[in-house]
Amino acid sequence: MCGIFCFSSNEEINSNTGVNGLKKLEYRGYDSFGAFQINNNKENLTKEIGEVEKFSFPEEIKTKYFLSHTRWATHGKVTKENSHPHLSNDSNIIIVHNGIIENFQELKDSLVYKGYKFKSQTDTEVISNLIQEELTTQNNFLQATNKVCKKITGRYSFVAFNVKTKEMIGVRNGSPLIVGKKGNSIFISSDAPAFFDITNTVSYIDDGQIAYINQKLNQNCIFYKLNSLEEIYKKEIKLEIENQKIHKKNFKHYMLKEIMEQKHTIKRAIETNKEAITKLANLINKKKKVYFIGCGTSAFVGQSSKYIFHDIANLKTDFEISSEFKSIQNFIDKDTIVIGLSQSGETIDTIEALEIAKSKGATTACIVNNENSTMFRICDTAIPVKAGTEIAVASTKSTTSKMAILILTAYSCINKQKIGFNELIRNQALINDMLNPGFEEHIIKIAKKFFHHKHMFVIGKGYNFTVALEGALKIKELSYINTQAFQAGELKHGSIALIEKGTPVIAIAPNDCNQNDVLTSAHEIKSRGGVIIGLSENKSEVFDEFIKVPNCKEGNLMAYTIPLQIFSYHLANFNKFNPDKPRNLAKSVTVK
Ligand code: M6R
């Protein structure tokens, strides 16, 4: 994963401009960070463990050349040595890297055989040393870097800097890299918002392309194809940055702010997308096979599509976890539509699955929050979620917006978009009412009673099983409580053995055709000592704790997801964990 932020300029820039850019990329990982720069002709390398958020250089430090990186560890522990940038043995080549070099071990072995020493356990360090090795037989940094790219395998992007010649090169081969321009200052970053304080003029580097900057030749950025080194023209795009400035407002954490934004994000998702949804519905109706794919929370939204399309449109759709898509690829052909669900649009497992679908002749579509993302650009049809930037690592508002888009798509498949739209607007009003301060206070009281537990369970049935799955993920990722979701009827076939006196079990029990079954399971659990936290429209005698949720019919998918977001947020708070940045995670998972 990781975030890259670099610049090369013909005039000195305050180094904290670079640090501030890097801070915007922390969502890509926050295990450690590092920077390389040249101040007063002296090279300066900084590496620190933890988040870059509170870091800054002394104000007077300026540089023309800056490479920085925020890390999500893949190869090697979270240590200063493993933090980027990584230097070649002669300290002339500096590398910051995102992605994975799959064949790094054999390349490392051959370099070690030639006498190279390695300071880290990372895959990255082979790139700097391979470039050094290439430069022993030729003087051309661009050609040497290109040659190294022919040797390394995997999905990656990196920026390489030559200290002697001051050339900077960005390579994209599977992980995002974007160039920003202001005069003769060139910025290279994993994501455009990192340089939005400076410029909104950008060029996207595509896979298999190189950006080359040589300030000495007074050249702007030149783009080449990898391998052939054929020069290519890249369009400069002015990105919309108006609503990219994000603040916590009066909320303690981004997560709570984003949860509360669900008072209006569902309406926005459907209001702005009526035509795009009609187009998607027409495509679904034309195809024989419909697959939804996604990871994590987006996967659970995908899984819920099975019930949404069944219940509303009487249509059969399939779902597959993106990282498992390869295993069912034989079913994919030109009569298939594969729909990727994602907040970031950069999740590599989903991108790869969409690429497989394309290669099999399928039509691809995506429902994505980040409109500047790779998925948005590679799919035949893309629907923007319009939830606004999501900063907290845990997905919240983009999740319910995706659900709303799916519900409206199902209605559109049977030419009842208007009915679906009105129903969702009614849901939005009910959710708005639900999200009042008293509701949160009530959930805080329940979280206070249960935050110290080591295990929890969530049960649901039908589409509410996917709510249970999402709720369990939220509790796990935020409060590190081992939480499992079960179909209500399935528990008794074995896992009920885990229930003991005091085990908290959350029962998702809206007033629908599955309610009786869920309540029966709750009784069976209670008889064995379990404590039932019931989410429903009406209190049942089996509930030890009760969270009242309004009846939103199909929209219950959204309405019941939200209290579980609030519950997990407060479980994290009581456990003194940062809900915005849970341990070991990153917002955007760009490695396999
Ligand atoms: O950006 P995406 O929706 O593709 O991300 C998928 C998952 O990585 C993401 O949902 C993850 O599970 C979150 N931590 C959930 O809160």
Boltz pocket constraint, residues with backbone or C-beta under 6 A from the ligand:
constraints:
  - pocket:
      binder: B
      contacts: [[A, 295], [A, 296], [A, 297], [A, 298], [A, 299], [A, 341], [A, 342], [A, 343], [A, 344], [A, 345], [A, 346], [A, 347], [A, 350], [A, 393], [A, 394], [A, 395], [A, 396], [A, 477], [A, 585], [A, 586], [A, 587], [A, 588], [A, 589]]
      max_distance: 6.0
